[in-house]
Amino acid sequence: MVDEQLVARGITDTRVIRAMRTIPRHLFVPEKYQGHAYRDRPLPIGCEQTISQPYMVAVMTQSLALNPGDHVLEIGTGSGYQSAVLSQLADRVVSVERHSVLTNFARKNLDATGVTNVELITGDGSRGFPDAGPYDAIIVTAGAPNVPRALKAQLAEGGRLVCPTGSRDQQALQLIERHGEKLHTKNAVPCVFVPLIGVQGWEN
């Protein structure tokens, strides 16, 4: 998976590559899909949600340019796979998931892989989680009409934010960096994610 789907397609961050070699993706999908876990495709995990394709996980993670001491906010825990990858690269990860069933599934998966530096929250991810902010990096693993204002406000000085924005059916990654009061934005690769449901996302 790593050599053929990630390195061959331009993933160069050695820490990201090492993290994705370390975390066993098959442990983060339902048992009936484990035979497909290392294909470059999203897979169903319940609650009409998916685990992202490995390449997209790598692209988004690499774009955050994480440092070992970073404090990270993830929106959309899902099965916990992206959380586990982030846990290898940062000091602390806070992850918000709106489905309690998936929060519990992710906790089980993270415990099974020995991940101890991820805090899971059940709630509206479009609001972020200001109680533990600000964050050096924020990653949104669901498509939003626009980057939620709440998430921009929780980004620390020098912080990086990656979020898919666009329609419900097609998005492009937005990469944002905070420098003082200015937010520098650029668009990256096109993508398709499940919708970000919440007060600053899409209506259910």
C-alpha positions in Angstrom: 0.0 0.0 0.0 2.6 2.5 1.1 5.1 1.9 -1.8 2.5 1.6 -4.6 -0.2 4.0 -3.6 1.6 6.7 -1.6 5.3 6.9 -2.4 4.7 6.3 -6.1 2.1 9.1 -6.2 4.3 11.8 -4.6 4.1 11.3 -0.8 7.5 12.3 0.4 7.3 13.1 4.1 9.3 10.3 5.7 7.4 10.6 9.0 4.0 10.3 7.3 5.3 7.3 5.4 6.6 5.7 8.6 3.3 6.3 10.4 1.3 4.7 7.6 3.5 1.7 7.6 3.1 1.5 11.4 -0.7 1.7 11.7 -2.6 -1.5 10.5 -5.5 -0.2 8.4 -7.4 -3.5 8.5 -8.0 -3.1 12.2 -10.0 0.1 11.5 -12.6 -1.4 9.2 -15.5 -3.8 9.9 -14.4 -7.4 9.7 -16.3 -8.1 6.5 -14.2 -5.4 4.7 -10.8 -6.4 6.1 -9.8 -8.2 2.9 -10.1 -4.9 1.1 -8.3 -2.8 3.7 -5.1 -2.1 1.8 -6.8 -1.1 -1.5 -6.7 2.6 -2.4 -10.4 3.2 -1.8 -12.7 4.4 0.9 -14.7 1.6 2.8 -18.0 1.7 4.7 -17.7 1.8 8.5 -21.4 2.3 9.4 -23.6 5.3 10.0 -23.3 6.1 6.3 -19.7 7.1 6.9 -16.4 5.8 5.4 -12.7 5.3 6.1 -10.9 7.5 3.6 -8.7 6.0 0.9 -5.0 5.7 2.0 -3.8 8.2 -0.5 -6.1 10.9 0.7 -5.1 10.2 4.3 -1.5 10.7 3.3 -2.1 13.8 1.3 -4.0 15.5 4.0 -1.6 14.5 6.7 1.4 15.6 4.7 -0.1 19.0 4.1 -0.3 19.6 7.8 3.5 19.5 8.1 3.2 18.2 11.7 5.9 18.6 14.3 6.3 16.2 17.2 5.1 18.7 19.8 2.0 19.7 17.9 -1.6 19.8 19.3 -4.0 18.6 16.6 -7.8 18.8 16.2 -9.5 16.3 13.9 -13.1 16.7 12.8 -14.7 13.4 11.8 -13.2 10.5 13.8 -14.9 7.8 11.9 -13.2 4.5 12.7 -10.1 6.2 14.2 -7.6 5.4 11.4 -6.7 9.0 10.6 -6.5 9.7 14.4 -4.1 6.8 14.8 -1.9 8.1 11.9 -1.9 11.6 13.5 -1.0 10.1 16.9 2.3 9.0 15.5 3.2 12.5 14.3 2.0 14.9 17.0 2.0 15.1 20.8 -1.8 15.2 21.3 -4.8 14.7 19.1 -8.4 15.7 19.9 -11.0 14.2 17.6 -14.7 15.0 17.3 -17.3 12.6 15.9 -21.0 13.2 15.7 -22.0 9.5 15.9 -21.5 8.0 19.3 -21.5 4.5 17.7 -18.4 5.5 15.7 -16.8 7.2 18.7 -17.0 3.9 20.6 -15.8 1.9 17.5 -12.8 4.3 17.2 -12.0 4.0 20.9 -11.9 0.2 20.6 -9.7 0.4 17.5 -7.3 2.9 19.1 -7.0 0.8 22.2 -6.3 -2.3 20.2 -3.4 -0.6 18.4 -1.9 0.9 21.6 -2.7 4.5 20.8 -2.9 6.6 24.0 -2.6 10.2 23.0 -6.0 10.7 21.2 -8.9 12.2 23.1 -12.3 11.4 21.5 -15.3 13.7 21.7 -18.9 13.1 20.5 -20.4 16.3 19.2 -20.9 18.8 16.4 -17.5 18.9 14.6 -18.4 22.0 12.7 -18.0 23.9 16.0 -14.6 22.4 16.7 -13.6 21.9 20.3 -12.5 25.3 21.7 -12.0 23.9 25.3 -8.8 22.3 24.2 -7.6 24.9 21.7 -5.9 26.6 20.1 -4.5 24.0 17.8 -1.3 23.8 15.7 -3.1 21.8 13.1 -6.7 21.1 12.2 -7.9 18.4 9.8 -11.5 18.0 8.6 -12.4 14.6 7.1 -15.8 15.6 5.8 -16.8 18.0 3.0 -18.1 21.4 4.0 -19.7 24.2 2.0 -17.0 26.5 3.4 -14.4 26.2 6.1 -16.3 26.7 9.4 -15.6 30.0 11.1 -15.2 28.2 14.4 -12.3 26.1 13.1 -10.5 29.1 11.8 -10.8 30.8 15.2 -9.3 27.8 16.9 -6.2 27.8 14.8 -3.0 28.8 16.6 -0.4 31.3 15.3 1.5 29.5 12.5 -1.2 26.8 12.5 -2.3 24.8 9.4 -5.8 23.7 8.5 -6.9 21.3 5.8 -10.6 21.0 4.9 -12.5 19.7 1.8 -14.9 22.4 0.6 -17.4 22.6 -2.3 -20.7 20.9 -3.0 -22.1 17.8 -1.3 -20.9 15.8 -4.3 -17.5 17.2 -5.2 -14.9 19.2 -3.2 -11.3 20.4 -3.3 -8.9 20.5 -0.3 -8.4 24.0 1.1 -5.1 24.5 2.9 -5.0 27.5 5.3 -2.2 28.9 7.4 -2.6 31.5 10.1 -0.1 34.4 10.3 -1.3 36.9 12.8 -4.8 38.0 11.8 -4.3 36.9 8.2 -5.3 33.5 6.9 -3.5 32.4 3.7 -5.5 30.0 1.6 -4.8 27.8 -1.4 -6.7 25.0 -3.1 -5.2 21.5 -3.5 -6.4 18.3 -5.0 -10.1 17.6 -5.9 -11.8 15.0 -3.7 -15.1 13.6 -2.5 -16.0 13.2 1.2 -19.1 12.6 3.1 -20.8 15.9 4.1 -19.9 17.7 7.3 -23.2 17.9 9.1 -23.5 20.7 11.7 -24.4 24.3 12.5 -21.5 25.5 10.4 -21.7 22.7 7.9 -24.5 21.1 5.9 -28.0 20.5 7.3 -28.8 16.9 8.0 
